[in-house]
């Protein structure tokens, strides 16, 4: 029996990975699509007058077979891709795209939803607030999917969607293979001078895992690589930087340029078919930004002061570089992280090399990330070694909730932690839901965090850099959003909010990594047990804005590249792969961000966000950061890390998820609309 044919018998409906095999996915997804289509057809053909129960509730109950199989599959292929799974994805991606079109372009279903809207407006059908928001969402989805287009336009749109699904899967395969191929092999250990013993041992283990002699420095997803902040050898730093920036841009099996150009041309055509000026306008309409003009206005406002700050930071770094190597050496992108650490150490007597022994992974997770959640929301975590994940690296924790201080704990859901890098995992860090919380079906949440931390050899502790600590807290902020969802409908659960809102709660959660009480709990020397010195904590907090010019500039470079591609008409998209680099350079130059020492966080050819749901929406991080900075100010004004603040934040913002306008949730919390001043203060851009 296919394990996806019925809900999992495991606690919280955790997929039963002990019985799931690759060969189960495809038939379960195909059968699930057929079952879902039949359910939708029955709802659309119902002769009874449309009501919330027989239309909205019925749609939310439909498709469970498909949902179980598809969520488990896409979670696994992102975290543990194999040739067998990639072949399955190649076959099912176009089928799923066609299935989505069949549902969203179903004219009979759209007519029924429209009739329900009319009945509600006329007072003939009662809708609760979450039902009214769901109805609005479904009608908008249908319109934006092309349900009102004529037959010829719909047919072309369906062709485009199928091809885009194929291209997005193709880009992911090439990106993963290209990242593995770009990893830099070092055969002389002396070249690794500057790396700590844990990092060197991890590089040795990585080489051995691929049957290579030496030390393998594996490629992370962004342009900047963490090891560049520690390696003393300028030649090796240059090799790593060049390998990173060349990914996908060199002719051969890992070249992503043709895939990129075809995708951009098809997205532009799709937007035109649907009546939008360009794809960026299409995406913005379905976000809290609402217009591409609003996005452009914000990015244009931030870019000039960000670059100005980056150039000011570079002056200090270049002084350090010249003092180190002599002469009139010029600062390059490969040098930036290394000399930023030197200057940071000089200015604050602190750097990653000093911090790493105090940032052991297990303690940071348990006494840092989990402890902050306990103090804010009353959650506790118990590891369940009896429950298996999709890979041996995955750890499963049962989450318990004490809804009120002192109340008995209740089972809330499951949290899966998959923290280590491996050859089969795509780069970056992310959160997935395996089960969406909802009361309609009585389901409790099962969420996954994926990171790409280099594992220390057996018996040795895995030590983190500060950026990895922030990433750990950030991704857990997404997990908390899913775990603390309190909605009726699955499609409104947790992180099912607009793309430029979804990063907001995760960015807020980063603040607790800096909280002195939490820092004292997790920042403890792995050998001596000594806590991070109190003066270091103060110094760390004081250095919080160090490097903001660099960080903001590299981010804005990527965000503006994303916008530039997606503002093209079909005729404007280049057709020659050789033009990709020139287009990107021109876009950066036009935005005033053509500063070679600070390249974009992602270049077009390895910009996974543009193919992984953030196409024309990478601006979301800074848009969400406006809300984040204002919310951090709210916490500070109300006493910081307290259960009362956590409960208020949970009730007003996390719990409602996508069951209402998310900006309404923000206003409920803050008492007003967001202000940009706290963000400008944080980034030193006033």
Secondary structure per residue as TSV (DSSP state, phi and psi in degrees):
chain	resnum	aa	ss	phi	psi
A	1	X	-	360.0	134.2
A	2	X	-	-67.4	127.7
A	3	X	T	-64.4	-12.9
A	4	X	T	-92.2	-1.8
A	5	X	S	-67.9	-22.8
A	6	X	S	-140.9	161.7
A	7	X	-	-55.4	145.5
A	8	X	-	-61.0	139.5
A	9	X	S	-79.9	-5.2
A	10	X	S	-76.0	163.1
A	11	X	G	-54.4	134.7
A	12	X	G	62.3	18.7
A	13	X	G	61.6	28.8
A	14	X	-	-54.5	128.4
A	15	X	-	-52.0	137.6
A	16	X	-	-84.5	80.3
A	17	X	T	-67.8	-15.0
A	18	X	T	-68.4	-25.0
A	19	X	T	-110.0	-16.7
A	20	X	-	-73.7	131.9
A	21	X	-	-122.6	156.8
A	22	X	H	-52.4	-36.2
A	23	X	H	-70.5	-10.9
A	24	X	H	-78.4	-27.6
A	25	X	H	-64.1	-53.3
A	26	X	H	-62.3	-50.1
A	27	X	H	-63.3	-34.0
A	28	X	H	-66.7	-39.5
A	29	X	H	-69.4	-42.3
A	30	X	H	-63.5	-46.5
A	31	X	H	-64.6	-37.7
A	32	X	H	-64.4	-38.3
A	33	X	H	-63.7	-43.6
A	34	X	H	-63.3	-43.8
A	35	X	H	-64.2	-42.0
A	36	X	H	-64.4	-43.2
A	37	X	H	-61.7	-38.9
A	38	X	H	-65.9	-39.7
A	39	X	H	-64.5	-43.2
A	40	X	H	-65.0	-41.4
A	41	X	H	-61.5	-39.5
A	42	X	H	-65.9	-38.8
A	43	X	H	-65.1	-45.2
A	44	X	H	-64.8	-32.8
A	45	X	H	-89.2	-2.9
A	46	X	-	-57.1	127.9
A	47	X	-	-83.7	-12.6
A	48	X	S	-72.6	153.1
A	49	X	-	-59.5	140.0
A	50	X	-	-67.4	136.4
A	51	X	-	-133.0	171.3
A	52	X	I	-59.5	-41.2
A	53	X	I	-69.0	-50.2
A	54	X	I	-82.6	-4.5
A	55	X	I	-122.2	-64.1
A	56	X	I	-68.4	-49.8
A	57	X	I	-63.7	-40.1
A	58	X	H	-63.7	-41.2
A	59	X	H	-63.8	-38.3
A	60	X	H	-70.1	-28.8
A	61	X	H	-79.4	-21.8
A	62	X	T	-73.1	153.5
A	63	X	T	82.2	18.1
A	64	X	H	-65.8	-37.8
A	65	X	H	-59.4	-48.5
A	66	X	H	-63.7	-43.4
A	67	X	H	-59.3	-46.4
A	68	X	H	-58.3	-46.4
A	69	X	H	-74.2	-43.9
A	70	X	H	-68.1	-42.2
A	71	X	H	-63.2	-45.9
A	72	X	H	-63.1	-39.5
A	73	X	H	-66.0	-51.0
A	74	X	H	-70.3	-28.0
A	75	X	H	-63.6	-43.9
A	76	X	H	-72.3	-39.2
A	77	X	H	-70.0	-27.3
A	78	X	H	-72.4	-35.0
A	79	X	H	-100.2	-19.8
A	80	X	S	-154.2	63.4
A	81	X	-	-72.9	137.0
A	82	X	-	-127.6	160.8
A	83	X	H	-54.4	-36.3
A	84	X	H	-64.8	-44.5
A	85	X	H	-67.6	-38.0
A	86	X	H	-64.2	-37.0
A	87	X	H	-66.2	-38.5
A	88	X	H	-63.2	-44.8
A	89	X	H	-60.0	-40.3
A	90	X	H	-59.9	-34.2
A	91	X	H	-82.1	-39.2
A	92	X	H	-88.9	-21.6
A	93	X	H	-56.7	-48.7
A	94	X	H	-66.6	-31.6
A	95	X	H	-66.3	-41.3
A	96	X	H	-68.0	-37.0
A	97	X	H	-62.8	-43.7
A	98	X	H	-65.4	-37.7
A	99	X	H	-64.7	-44.2
A	100	X	H	-58.7	-42.6
A	101	X	H	-63.2	-39.6
A	102	X	H	-61.2	-34.3
A	103	X	H	-80.5	-50.6
A	104	X	H	-73.0	-22.8
A	105	X	T	-99.1	12.8
A	106	X	-	-71.4	107.8
A	107	X	H	-68.0	-34.6
A	108	X	H	-66.0	-41.5
A	109	X	H	-65.2	-42.3
A	110	X	H	-62.8	-38.6
A	111	X	H	-63.7	-39.0
A	112	X	H	-66.9	-41.7
A	113	X	H	-64.4	-39.9
A	114	X	H	-64.2	-39.6
A	115	X	H	-65.5	-37.7
A	116	X	H	-65.7	-38.8
A	117	X	H	-62.5	-43.3
A	118	X	H	-64.1	-42.1
A	119	X	H	-64.0	-39.7
A	120	X	H	-66.1	-42.5
A	121	X	H	-63.6	-32.1
A	122	X	T	-85.6	-1.1
A	123	X	T	80.0	13.9
A	124	X	S	-93.3	-12.7
A	125	X	S	-137.0	129.3
A	126	X	-	-89.6	131.5
A	127	X	-	-126.1	129.4
A	128	X	-	-69.6	167.2
A	129	X	H	-59.6	-43.1
A	130	X	H	-70.6	-30.9
A	131	X	H	-68.7	-41.5
A	132	X	H	-63.6	-39.8
A	133	X	H	-68.3	-38.6
A	134	X	H	-63.0	-43.3
A	135	X	H	-62.0	-45.4
A	136	X	H	-58.0	-44.4
A	137	X	H	-61.3	-45.1
A	138	X	H	-65.8	-40.6
A	139	X	H	-66.1	-40.5
A	140	X	H	-64.2	-42.4
A	141	X	H	-60.1	-43.9
A	142	X	H	-62.3	-47.0
A	143	X	H	-60.6	-45.0
A	144	X	H	-72.3	-18.2
A	145	X	H	-86.8	-12.6
A	146	X	T	102.3	20.3
A	147	X	T	-63.3	-25.9
A	148	X	T	-92.6	0.3
A	149	X	S	-74.9	161.9
A	150	X	-	-75.4	174.2
A	151	X	H	-60.8	-43.2
A	152	X	H	-64.8	-44.1
A	153	X	H	-65.9	-39.3
A	154	X	H	-63.2	-41.6
A	155	X	H	-61.1	-44.1
A	156	X	H	-65.8	-40.7
A	157	X	H	-62.2	-39.5
A	158	X	H	-64.0	-41.0
A	159	X	H	-59.7	-44.4
A	160	X	H	-62.5	-45.3
A	161	X	H	-63.6	-39.0
A	162	X	H	-63.9	-46.1
A	163	X	H	-66.0	-38.2
A	164	X	H	-62.4	-39.1
A	165	X	H	-62.2	-40.7
A	166	X	H	-63.9	-43.3
A	167	X	H	-67.9	-39.0
A	168	X	H	-65.5	-39.0
A	169	X	H	-66.7	-39.9
A	170	X	H	-62.8	-43.8
A	171	X	H	-60.5	-43.3
A	172	X	H	-61.1	-41.9
A	173	X	H	-64.7	-45.6
A	174	X	H	-66.0	-37.5
A	175	X	H	-64.0	-45.8
A	176	X	H	-63.8	-47.4
A	177	X	H	-63.6	-39.7
A	178	X	H	-67.0	-37.9
A	179	X	H	-64.8	-41.3
A	180	X	H	-63.3	-42.3
A	181	X	H	-68.0	-28.7
A	182	X	H	-81.4	-9.9
A	183	X	-	-55.5	142.1
A	184	X	E	-99.2	121.7
A	185	X	E	-92.0	128.8
A	186	X	E	-112.4	128.4
A	187	X	-	-106.0	-10.2
A	188	X	-	-115.9	112.4
A	189	X	G	-60.3	-25.4
A	190	X	G	-61.0	-27.9
A	191	X	G	-67.2	-17.1
A	192	X	G	-87.9	12.0
A	193	X	T	-54.1	131.3
A	194	X	T	109.7	-29.5
A	195	X	S	-76.9	144.6
A	196	X	-	-78.6	169.9
A	197	X	H	-60.6	-36.2
A	198	X	H	-64.4	-44.4
A	199	X	H	-66.8	-38.7
A	200	X	H	-64.8	-43.4
A	201	X	H	-63.9	-38.6
A	202	X	H	-63.9	-39.1
A	203	X	H	-66.8	-36.5
A	204	X	H	-65.0	-45.3
A	205	X	H	-63.7	-37.1
A	206	X	H	-64.1	-41.7
A	207	X	H	-63.9	-43.9
A	208	X	H	-63.1	-36.6
A	209	X	H	-65.2	-22.2
A	210	X	T	-105.5	10.2
A	211	X	T	71.6	30.2
A	212	X	-	-113.0	153.1
A	213	X	S	-93.7	130.5
A	214	X	S	119.6	-146.1
A	215	X	E	-130.9	123.9
A	216	X	E	-104.8	120.6
A	217	X	E	-95.5	100.7
A	218	X	-	-74.6	149.4
A	219	X	-	-86.3	126.3
A	220	X	-	-87.5	165.3
A	221	X	S	-66.3	-44.8
A	222	X	S	-69.0	170.2
A	223	X	S	-62.2	-49.9
A	224	X	S	-73.4	134.1
A	225	X	-	-109.1	135.5
A	226	X	G	-56.1	-36.6
A	227	X	G	-64.8	-19.7
A	228	X	G	-65.2	-20.5
A	229	X	G	-77.5	-14.1
A	230	X	T	-115.5	-32.9
A	231	X	-	-66.0	127.6
A	232	X	-	-81.7	-24.8
A	233	X	-	-77.3	117.4
A	234	X	H	-67.7	-34.3
A	235	X	H	-65.2	-43.6
A	236	X	H	-67.1	-39.7
A	237	X	H	-59.4	-42.4
A	238	X	H	-63.0	-42.6
A	239	X	H	-59.9	-43.0
A	240	X	H	-66.6	-44.9
A	241	X	H	-61.0	-45.0
A	242	X	H	-64.3	-41.1
A	243	X	H	-63.0	-39.2
A	244	X	H	-64.3	-49.9
A	245	X	H	-73.8	-16.7
A	246	X	H	-87.0	-8.2
A	247	X	T	-56.5	128.9
A	248	X	T	77.5	-4.3
A	249	X	-	-109.8	10.6
A	250	X	S	-118.3	134.0
A	251	X	S	-54.6	138.0
A	252	X	S	144.6	-168.3
A	253	X	T	-69.4	-20.2
A	254	X	T	-102.0	10.0
A	255	X	-	-71.3	120.0
A	256	X	-	-101.6	1.8
A	257	X	H	-65.9	-44.1
A	258	X	H	-65.1	-39.0
A	259	X	H	-60.9	-43.7
A	260	X	H	-60.3	-48.7
A	261	X	H	-66.1	-41.2
A	262	X	H	-64.8	-38.7
A	263	X	H	-62.2	-45.8
A	264	X	H	-64.4	-40.0
A	265	X	H	-64.4	-41.1
A	266	X	H	-71.5	-37.8
A	267	X	H	-63.8	-40.5
A	268	X	H	-63.1	-41.8
A	269	X	H	-65.6	-40.6
A	270	X	H	-60.1	-45.8
A	271	X	H	-60.3	-43.3
A	272	X	H	-62.6	-42.6
A	273	X	H	-58.1	-35.8
A	274	X	T	-88.4	1.8
A	275	X	T	93.1	16.8
A	276	X	-	-105.0	152.1
A	277	X	S	-62.4	-40.9
A	278	X	S	-160.3	174.6
A	279	X	H	-66.7	-32.5
A	280	X	H	-61.9	-37.9
A	281	X	H	-67.6	-39.7
A	282	X	H	-59.7	-45.2
A	283	X	H	-69.8	-43.9
A	284	X	H	-62.1	-34.4
A	285	X	H	-58.8	-31.8
A	286	X	T	-94.6	20.8
A	287	X	S	-124.7	-179.7
A	288	X	S	-76.3	-18.6
A	289	X	S	-69.1	-37.1
A	290	X	-	76.3	-37.9
A	291	X	S	-135.2	149.6
A	292	X	H	-65.7	-27.8
A	293	X	H	-64.0	-39.4
A	294	X	H	-65.2	-38.2
A	295	X	H	-63.6	-48.0
A	296	X	H	-60.7	-41.1
A	297	X	H	-60.5	-42.8
A	298	X	H	-68.2	-46.9
A	299	X	H	-63.0	-40.9
A	300	X	H	-65.2	-32.3
A	301	X	H	-70.0	-35.4
A	302	X	H	-83.9	-31.6
A	303	X	H	-60.2	-52.3
A	304	X	H	-59.1	-49.3
A	305	X	H	-66.7	-29.5
A	306	X	H	-64.3	-47.6
A	307	X	H	-65.1	-39.1
A	308	X	H	-59.1	-43.4
A	309	X	H	-66.6	-39.2
A	310	X	H	-62.4	-41.7
A	311	X	H	-66.1	-35.9
A	312	X	H	-65.6	-40.6
A	313	X	H	-63.6	-37.6
A	314	X	H	-63.1	-31.7
A	315	X	H	-60.8	-43.1
A	316	X	H	-66.3	-39.6
A	317	X	H	-67.4	-39.3
A	318	X	H	-67.4	-34.9
A	319	X	H	-60.8	-43.7
A	320	X	H	-65.5	-40.1
A	321	X	H	-60.2	-48.3
A	322	X	H	-67.9	-34.1
A	323	X	H	-66.0	-28.0
A	324	X	H	-82.4	-48.3
A	325	X	H	-105.5	-11.4
A	326	X	-	81.7	167.2
A	327	X	T	72.3	-157.0
A	328	X	T	-107.3	46.3
A	329	X	-	-58.7	144.2
A	330	X	-	-106.4	132.3
A	331	X	-	-66.1	131.5
A	332	X	-	-119.0	172.2
A	333	X	H	-60.3	-33.9
A	334	X	H	-68.7	-22.7
A	335	X	H	-89.2	-23.3
A	336	X	H	-55.5	-54.2
A	337	X	H	-61.8	-39.8
A	338	X	H	-64.3	-49.0
A	339	X	H	-77.8	-22.2
A	340	X	H	-62.6	-39.5
A	341	X	H	-65.3	-39.6
A	342	X	H	-64.2	-45.7
A	343	X	H	-67.4	-40.3
A	344	X	H	-61.1	-41.1
A	345	X	H	-64.3	-39.5
A	346	X	H	-68.4	-41.3
A	347	X	H	-78.8	-34.1
A	348	X	H	-122.8	0.8
A	349	X	S	54.6	39.9
A	350	X	-	-154.5	140.7
A	351	X	-	-156.5	179.4
A	352	X	H	-61.4	-35.6
A	353	X	H	-62.2	-37.2
A	354	X	H	-74.8	-33.5
A	355	X	H	-79.2	-35.4
A	356	X	H	-50.4	-45.3
A	357	X	T	-59.9	-18.4
A	358	X	T	-95.1	-2.9
A	359	X	-	-119.4	64.0
A	360	X	B	-78.1	136.2
A	361	X	H	-56.6	-52.0
A	362	X	H	-60.6	-44.6
A	363	X	H	-68.4	-36.2
A	364	X	I	-63.6	-39.6
A	365	X	I	-67.4	-51.0
A	366	X	I	-77.0	-49.7
A	367	X	I	-91.6	-8.2
A	368	X	I	-108.3	-73.1
A	369	X	I	-62.1	-52.4
A	370	X	I	-67.2	-37.8
A	371	X	H	-65.3	-40.7
A	372	X	H	-61.0	-39.3
A	373	X	H	-67.3	-36.4
A	374	X	H	-64.2	-44.9
A	375	X	H	-70.0	-34.2
A	376	X	H	-79.9	-44.8
A	377	X	H	-121.7	-4.9
A	378	X	-	77.7	21.3
A	379	X	E	-87.9	148.3
A	380	X	E	-134.5	158.0
A	381	X	E	-130.2	129.6
A	382	X	E	-126.0	121.9
A	383	X	E	-68.3	140.9
A	384	X	-	-119.5	81.9
A	385	X	T	-64.6	-13.5
A	386	X	T	-77.6	-13.7
A	387	X	S	-103.4	131.6
A	388	X	-	-101.3	145.2
A	389	X	-	-97.0	-169.7
A	390	X	S	-82.9	-5.0
A	391	X	S	-150.7	154.9
A	392	X	T	-62.3	-23.8
A	393	X	T	-72.2	-18.1
A	394	X	-	-77.6	129.9
A	395	X	E	-108.1	140.0
A	396	X	E	-113.0	127.8
A	397	X	E	-120.0	133.8
A	398	X	E	-85.6	136.3
A	399	X	E	-106.3	129.0
A	400	X	E	-113.9	146.7
A	401	X	E	-123.3	128.6
A	402	X	-	-106.9	94.3
A	403	X	S	-54.8	-31.3
A	404	X	S	-131.9	146.7
A	405	X	T	-51.6	128.1
A	406	X	T	88.3	-11.0
A	407	X	S	-76.1	156.0
A	408	X	-	-62.0	148.2
A	409	X	-	-72.8	142.7
A	410	X	E	-125.5	146.7
A	411	X	E	-64.6	122.6
A	412	X	E	-101.9	-41.6
A	413	X	E	171.0	-160.8
A	414	X	E	-126.1	145.7
A	415	X	E	-122.4	125.1
A	416	X	E	-107.4	129.7
A	417	X	E	-113.7	117.6
A	418	X	E	-123.6	91.5
A	419	X	E	-102.4	-17.3
A	420	X	E	-101.0	148.9
A	421	X	-	-74.0	152.9
A	422	X	-	-158.6	164.3
A	423	X	T	-62.8	-26.0
A	424	X	T	-94.1	1.7
A	425	X	S	-104.8	134.7
A	426	X	-	-68.8	158.6
A	427	X	S	-72.2	170.9
A	428	X	S	91.1	-162.4
A	429	X	-	-144.3	144.1
A	430	X	E	-161.3	168.2
A	431	X	E	-123.3	140.8
A	432	X	E	-128.0	152.6
A	433	X	E	-99.0	131.9
A	434	X	E	-94.8	-29.7
A	435	X	E	-139.1	128.5
A	436	X	-	-86.1	131.9
A	437	X	-	-62.7	136.8
A	438	X	B	-168.1	147.1
A	439	X	T	-89.1	-17.9
A	440	X	T	-59.7	-43.8
A	441	X	T	-105.4	2.1
A	442	X	T	68.0	33.3
A	443	X	B	-100.1	141.7
A	444	X	-	-108.0	156.6
A	445	X	-	-75.5	144.0
A	446	X	E	-129.1	114.5
A	447	X	E	-123.3	154.1
A	448	X	E	-126.9	136.1
A	449	X	E	-110.6	130.5
A	450	X	E	-116.1	130.3
A	451	X	E	-127.6	176.6
A	452	X	E	-130.3	61.9
A	453	X	E	-86.5	136.8
A	454	X	-	-74.1	122.8
A	455	X	-	-77.6	135.8
A	456	X	-	-72.8	155.0
A	457	X	-	-57.6	159.5
A	458	X	T	-53.5	135.3
A	459	X	T	88.4	-7.7
A	460	X	S	-112.7	148.5
A	461	X	-	-75.4	146.2
A	462	X	-	-90.0	117.4
A	463	X	B	-102.9	142.0
A	464	X	-	-107.2	148.9
A	465	X	-	-81.9	163.2
A	466	X	H	-62.1	-37.5
A	467	X	H	-61.7	-35.6
A	468	X	H	-69.1	-34.1
A	469	X	H	-62.2	-45.9
A	470	X	H	-62.4	-40.7
A	471	X	H	-62.6	-40.8
A	472	X	H	-60.2	-45.9
A	473	X	H	-66.9	-41.8
A	474	X	H	-58.3	-52.0
A	475	X	H	-64.9	-33.2
A	476	X	H	-69.7	-25.0
A	477	X	H	-61.2	-38.7
A	478	X	H	-63.7	-42.9
A	479	X	H	-60.3	-42.6
A	480	X	H	-62.1	-38.6
A	481	X	H	-58.6	-41.1
A	482	X	H	-73.6	-41.8
A	483	X	H	-67.6	-34.8
A	484	X	T	-97.6	13.1
A	485	X	-	-59.3	142.1
A	486	X	-	-141.7	70.0
A	487	X	-	-126.4	169.4
A	488	X	S	-88.6	-39.1
A	489	X	S	-105.4	137.3
A	490	X	G	-56.7	-39.0
A	491	X	G	-70.8	-9.5
A	492	X	G	-107.2	10.2
A	493	X	S	-77.2	135.7
A	494	X	T	51.0	-111.5
A	495	X	T	-83.0	9.4
A	496	X	-	-79.7	66.6
A	497	X	S	-129.3	169.9
A	498	X	-	-55.2	149.0
A	499	X	H	-57.9	-34.7
A	500	X	H	-88.6	12.4
A	501	X	H	-115.7	-23.4
A	502	X	H	-65.7	-29.4
A	503	X	H	-79.3	-12.8
A	504	X	H	-60.4	-56.1
A	505	X	H	-62.7	-32.8
A	506	X	H	-70.1	-35.8
A	507	X	H	-71.1	-35.3
A	508	X	H	-59.8	-40.8
A	509	X	H	-64.6	-22.3
A	510	X	T	-59.9	-25.5
A	511	X	H	-61.0	-27.4
A	512	X	H	-76.5	-16.9
A	513	X	H	-64.3	-29.3
A	514	X	H	-92.1	-12.3
A	515	X	-	-61.3	121.9
A	516	X	H	-53.7	-41.4
A	517	X	H	-63.1	-39.5
A	518	X	H	-73.9	-40.9
A	519	X	H	-56.6	-42.9
A	520	X	H	-61.8	-31.3
A	521	X	H	-74.8	-37.5
A	522	X	H	-107.1	-22.8
A	523	X	-	-87.5	85.3
A	524	X	B	-130.8	134.9
A	525	X	-	-60.0	129.1
A	526	X	T	-67.9	-21.0
A	527	X	T	-99.6	-47.1
A	528	X	T	-91.4	-19.4
A	529	X	-	77.8	3.9
A	530	X	-	-73.9	137.7
A	531	X	B	-72.0	159.3
A	532	X	-	-57.5	126.4
A	533	X	-	-53.1	141.9
A	534	X	H	-58.3	-37.3
A	535	X	H	-69.0	-29.1
A	536	X	H	-68.3	-38.2
A	537	X	H	-60.5	-45.8
A	538	X	H	-63.3	-39.0
A	539	X	H	-66.6	-41.0
A	540	X	H	-60.8	-44.0
A	541	X	H	-65.5	-40.2
A	542	X	H	-64.5	-28.7
A	543	X	T	-88.7	8.7
A	544	X	T	-57.3	-37.2
A	545	X	T	-90.4	2.1
A	546	X	T	-62.9	131.4
A	547	X	T	80.6	10.7
A	548	X	H	-64.0	-32.6
A	549	X	H	-60.3	-46.7
A	550	X	H	-62.5	-51.8
A	551	X	H	-60.8	-41.9
A	552	X	H	-70.7	-38.5
A	553	X	H	-66.9	-44.0
A	554	X	H	-67.2	-36.8
A	555	X	H	-65.2	-49.5
A	556	X	H	-62.0	-33.5
A	557	X	H	-57.4	-46.4
A	558	X	H	-67.2	-42.4
A	559	X	H	-62.7	-39.3
A	560	X	H	-74.8	-32.3
A	561	X	H	-62.1	-45.6
A	562	X	H	-57.8	-46.4
A	563	X	H	-64.9	-40.9
A	564	X	H	-61.0	-45.8
A	565	X	H	-60.2	-41.7
A	566	X	H	-88.6	4.5
A	567	X	T	-100.5	5.4
A	568	X	-	-84.4	148.1
A	569	X	-	-81.8	165.0
A	570	X	G	-55.5	-36.3
A	571	X	G	-72.7	-23.3
A	572	X	G	-85.6	-15.7
A	573	X	S	-69.2	127.0
A	574	X	-	-58.1	153.9
A	575	X	-	-110.2	-16.2
A	576	X	S	-99.2	121.3
A	577	X	G	-53.8	-27.8
A	578	X	G	-65.0	-16.6
A	579	X	G	-86.6	-7.0
A	580	X	H	-61.5	-49.0
A	581	X	H	-63.5	-40.7
A	582	X	H	-65.2	-40.3
A	583	X	H	-62.0	-45.0
A	584	X	H	-61.9	-44.3
A	585	X	H	-61.9	-41.3
A	586	X	H	-65.2	-39.4
A	587	X	H	-64.1	-42.0
A	588	X	H	-66.6	-39.5
A	589	X	H	-64.1	-43.4
A	590	X	H	-63.5	-30.5
A	591	X	T	-89.0	-2.2
A	592	X	T	74.6	22.4
A	593	X	-	-113.4	18.7
A	594	X	-	-85.5	74.8
A	595	X	-	-121.0	98.5
A	596	X	T	-55.6	-30.5
A	597	X	T	-68.2	-19.0
A	598	X	S	-127.3	82.8
A	599	X	-	-70.3	163.1
A	600	X	-	-58.7	150.5
A	601	X	S	-57.8	-34.5
A	602	X	S	-135.1	133.8
A	603	X	-	-89.0	161.1
A	604	X	G	-52.9	-39.0
A	605	X	G	-76.0	-12.7
A	606	X	G	-133.4	32.0
A	607	X	-	-87.8	79.1
A	608	X	G	-61.7	-31.6
A	609	X	G	-58.3	-34.7
A	610	X	G	-67.3	-18.0
A	611	X	T	-111.7	-6.1
A	612	X	T	-112.9	32.1
A	613	X	T	105.4	-7.0
A	614	X	-	-110.5	20.7
A	615	X	T	-60.6	123.9
A	616	X	T	63.2	15.2
A	617	X	T	-133.7	14.7
A	618	X	T	-68.0	-19.2
A	619	X	T	-58.3	-16.9
A	620	X	H	-55.3	-34.1
A	621	X	H	-62.9	-45.9
A	622	X	H	-77.7	-31.3
A	623	X	H	-61.8	-45.3
A	624	X	H	-66.5	-30.0
A	625	X	H	-68.3	-24.9
A	626	X	H	-60.6	-47.8
A	627	X	H	-65.2	-41.1
A	628	X	H	-60.6	-51.9
A	629	X	H	-62.1	-37.2
A	630	X	H	-69.0	-34.9
A	631	X	H	-72.9	-37.9
A	632	X	H	-58.1	-41.1
A	633	X	H	-62.3	-39.0
A	634	X	H	-61.1	-45.5
A	635	X	H	-58.0	-45.8
A	636	X	H	-63.4	-38.9
A	637	X	H	-69.5	-19.7
A	638	X	T	-115.1	18.2
A	639	X	T	102.4	2.1
A	640	X	S	73.2	-125.1
A	641	X	S	-81.2	82.7
A	642	X	-	-130.9	155.5
A	643	X	H	-65.1	-36.2
A	644	X	H	-62.4	-43.1
A	645	X	H	-65.4	-41.7
A	646	X	H	-62.0	-42.6
A	647	X	H	-64.8	-39.6
A	648	X	H	-65.3	-45.1
A	649	X	H	-63.2	-39.9
A	650	X	I	-63.5	-46.8
A	651	X	I	-69.6	-45.0
A	652	X	I	-85.3	-28.3
A	653	X	I	-122.4	-48.1
A	654	X	I	-76.1	-48.6
A	655	X	T	-57.0	-45.5
A	656	X	T	-66.8	-18.8
A	657	X	T	48.8	-127.5
A	658	X	T	-99.3	25.8
A	659	X	S	-85.4	-1.4
A	660	X	S	-158.5	175.2
A	661	X	-	-57.6	120.3
A	662	X	H	-63.1	-28.0
A	663	X	H	-69.6	-25.1
A	664	X	H	-66.3	-40.5
A	665	X	H	-60.5	-42.9
A	666	X	H	-62.1	-43.8
A	667	X	H	-65.1	-34.4
A	668	X	H	-61.2	-39.1
A	669	X	H	-74.1	-50.3
A	670	X	H	-91.0	-19.6
A	671	X	S	82.0	6.3
A	672	X	S	-169.1	175.3
A	673	X	-	-73.2	161.8
A	674	X	-	-69.6	148.7
A	675	X	-	-115.0	144.7
A	676	X	S	-84.9	-15.6
A	677	X	H	-56.6	-43.2
A	678	X	H	-58.9	-34.5
A	679	X	H	-69.4	-43.4
A	680	X	H	-62.8	-37.2
A	681	X	H	-64.2	-45.2
A	682	X	H	-58.2	-42.0
A	683	X	H	-91.3	1.4
A	684	X	T	65.5	36.3
A	685	X	-	-108.5	6.3
A	686	X	-	-71.3	360.0
